[in-house]
Amino acid sequence: MRIELTGRHPFLRRTTPVHHEADDAGLVLDARGLGFASPLELTAIPALAHTAQELGASTAILVPANDDVTSYMQRMNVFRLLPADTSVVGHLPDQQRRDRSAVLIEVFGLTPNTEGELAERIGDLAVAHLGPSEGRLFFQSAGELIDNAISHGCSDIGAFAAAQTYTGKTSRRRGLEFAVCDTGIGVHRHLKRNPRHGEIPNAESALDLATRKGVTGTPDRRGNGLYDLFNVANAGGYSRLVMRSGKGLANIVARDDDRRRAFTAVADPIRGTWAWLRVRHR
C-alpha cells in the first residue's frame, strides 16, 4: 500500500491518495509532494508505521522534495520515532538543535506513564501563547484528547502527540495546533461495547455520537467527554476539530456560539483514532 502525502494538510482532507497493489505486503509513505506538515501529519506518520510493523509489514518513507519540510519533520522527531527497520529514502539534513519548547512540542510518545508530562507541557504552551483564560480552555480540550487516547485508544504501540504555535504573521491571528494519533480499537468499536450504543451502524455515526454531550466522558474527570472540546471556542474566537477513526471523518468548526458539524465516510480506514485541534486567537 502506498499513501501519497501531497500539498498542505493531506490528512485533513477527505481524499488522500491510497494505492493498493495485490503483491505489495508493505507500507510506503510517499511524502515527496508534501508541502506542509501539521501536527496531524507529524503524528500520523509514526502511528501508521508502527501499526504496519505490528502487522508484520515493512515500511518505507520517501522524504519530501521540499528540504524545508524534511528539515521540519526531522526537527519534530518524526524520523527518530519510526520503527528501527523503516527504510528512509532520501537525504536527511544535518541539524543543530535548539530548545524550542516555548513554541512547539516535538512528536511525543504518549503512554499512561508519559501522560502527565505531556499534559504539563501542553498546559504551559497554551497559557504562554493564548493567555490564562483561553490557554486554560485549550488545555482542557487537549486534555480530553489525551484522556481519550489513553483510556479508549490504549494499545501496545501507544499513541503519538505533537503541538505547534503560530505567530499570526500570515493569518494575522495567533494560533495553536495540537494533534494526537492513537492505535487502539477506534471510536466505533469502543462505543459498541456499551449496550446502549450497540446498534451504531458505522464509524461516521460513532464520531457524531462521541461528540455529543455526556457520551464519552468519565464522571471523575471532565464528565462531558469530547463534547467539551467545543468550549475552547467560547473565548478563543475560532476553533476546528478534525477526527478520523476507522472509515469515519468528523469536521467540526466552532466560532463563538456557532457550531458546524460534518460527518462523512472515507474510502480507506485507519486504525485507532486521530484528532487535530486548532484554535485561532480572536
N, C-alpha and C positions, 0 to 999 in steps of 0.2 A: 504494500500500500504506500502510495506517495501522496503526501499532503503539500500542496503549494501554498506558501505564505507570501502573498503579494500585496504591494501597496501599504496603506496605513490601516492599522487595527483589523487585520484579517479575521480574527476570531470574534469580533463584534458583529460581523456580517452574517446574514443567513446562509449564504453560499460561499464556502471555502472549497476550492477545487480539491477533490479527493479522487485519486486514480487507483483503481483496483486491477491487479494482474493476477491471473489464475495461478501462475507458477512462482509468485513472489511471497515468501514467508516472512519478509522483514518489513520494517517501517523506515521510510525515507521522509525526512522533514526537509523539504526543499525551500530554503529561505533566501534563495538568490535574488528574488524580486522584492524582498521585504524593504519597505521604505520607512517604516516607523514601527517601533515595538512598544506597546503599552505594558503596564504590569500584567495584563491578562496574557499576552503572548509570552512574556518572560517566564511566567509560572506554568503555563500550559505546556510549554516545550518539555521541561523535565518531567512533568506528570505523564505525558504521552510516552516519553522514552522509557521511564521506569515501568509503566504498565506493559509496554511491549516486552521488556526484559522478563517480567514476571510470567508472561505468557510464552516464554521461550523463543521470542523472535529477536532478530538482530535489529539494530538501529543505526542509521546514518543521518547526519545533518549536513546539508550543503550551506555553507555560511553565506550571508548576504554579500552581494556585489558592492553594495554601498559600505565603504570602510567605516564610516561614522556609525552606522547601525551595528556592524560587527563589533566595533570597539565598545559601544554602549552595552551590548549583550554580554561581552566579556567582563566589563566593569560591574555588571549586575549579577555576576556569578552563574550565568546560565550554563556555560560550558563546564564549569567546575562541578556542577551538581548533576550532570548527566551520568548514566551508568559508565563504569570504567571501560567497558568494551565498546562504547559508542565510537563509530567511525566519524571523525570530523574532517570534512572535505573542504579545504580552503585555508587561507592564511589567517592566523590569529596574531594581531599586532602585540608587540611588547608594550607594557604599561607601567607607569609609575603611579601607584595608588595613593590617593589622599583620603583623609577622613571626610566623608560626605554625609555623615549620619544626620546632619541638620536639615538635609533636603531630600533624602531618599532612604529606603530600606532595601538592601540588596535581596535577591531571591533567597528565601529563608526556609529551611526545612522545618515544617510545623508538625509537632507531635505533642502528646499530653505533657511531656517533660519540658518543651520549649514554649508552650502556650503563654505562660506568664511573661517571659522575656519579650515575645512579640507584642503582647498587649501593652506592655510598658513603653516599648519603643514607638508604637503607633500613636499612643496617647500623647507622648512628648512631642512627636512630629505634628500632630493635629493642632494642639494648643499653640505651639510656636508659630504655625503657619496661618491658622484661621482665627486665632484669638481664643480666650477662655470659653465663651458661650458656644460659638459654632464648633470649636475644637472638641468640646465635650460631646456635642451631638454626633460629630463624625466618629469619635472614639466609641460611642455606644453602638453605632451602626456597624463599624468594623468589628467590634466585639461580638455582635450577632453572627457575622460571617465566620469569625474564628471559632465561636462556640459550635456553630452548625458543622463546620469541617471536623472538629474534634469529636463531638458527641454523635453525629449522624453519619459522618463520612469516614470514620476510622477504618484503616486498613493496614496491612503490614508495610506498605510503602509509605504511608503518611500523606502529608499534603505539602503544598508549596505556596508561599505568600510573598508579596512584594508591594512596595509603595513608592510613589514619586510625587513630588510637589512641582508646581508650575508657577512661574513668576507673573504671568499675565502680560508679558511684553508683546505677544502676538494677539491674544484674545482680549486684552485689557481687563481681564478678570483673573485673579489668582485662583489656582485650583489645586486639588489634592486627589490623587487616584490610589485606590487600594484594590488588590486582587488576591484571591485565594483559590487554588485548584486542588481538590481532594480526589482520591482514587477509590472511594468507597462504593457503596451499593447504589447510590443515587437517590434522588428525591422520590421518584415513583415507588420503588421497592420499599423505601423506608416508610412512606405513608401507608402503604398497603398492609404493613404489619399491624396497623390499628384496625380492628374490625369495623369501626365507623367509616373508614375510608377504603374498604376492601374492593369497592366497585369502580375505583378511579380508572378510566379507560386507557389513558396514555400519559406520556411524560409531560406534554404541554399542559394538560389538565391538572396534573400533580403540581406543577410550578405555580399555576394560578391559585390552587388551593393553599399551597405552602406560604404564599404571600398575603393571605387573609388573616385577619386578627385572631390571635389565640390558637392557631392551628399547630405551629411548630415551637411554641415557647415552652419554657420549663418554669414552674412556679417559683422555684428557689432562686431564679436568676432574673431574666428580663420579662418573662411572662408572655408577651405577645409575639415572641419569635421574630421571624423575618418581616412581619408587618411593621415592626418598629424601625425598620430601615428608612421608612418614609419621613420620619420625624426630623431627619437631618436637613431636609429642605425648608423647614419652618423658618430658620434664621439664615440658612446658607444661601438662599436665593435660587439655586438650581442644583438638582442632583439627578443622576441617571444610574440605574441599576440594570445590569445585564447578567442573566444567569443561563447557563446551559447545563442540562442533565439528561442523559440518555439521548433521545431524539427531540427533546423539548428545548425551546429557546424563549426566554422571557426578556422583554424590553420595557422598562418602567421608568417614566420620566416624571419628576416632581418639580413644580415651580410654585413656591409658596403653598397655597392650599389646593392647587390644581394637580391632580394625579392622572396620568395617562398610562394605561396598561395594555400591552400587546403580547399575546402568546401564540406561538406557531410551532410547527414541526419542521425538522430539517432532515435531509436525506441520510446523513451519516451520524451514528450515535457516538457519544463519548462516555467513557466510564467515570462514574462519580459525579461530582457537581463542580462547576466552575462559576465563579462570581466575580464581578468587576463593578466597583462603585466609584463614581466621580462626583465631586462637589465643586461647584464654581462659586466663588465669593460674590456676594451682591455687589 
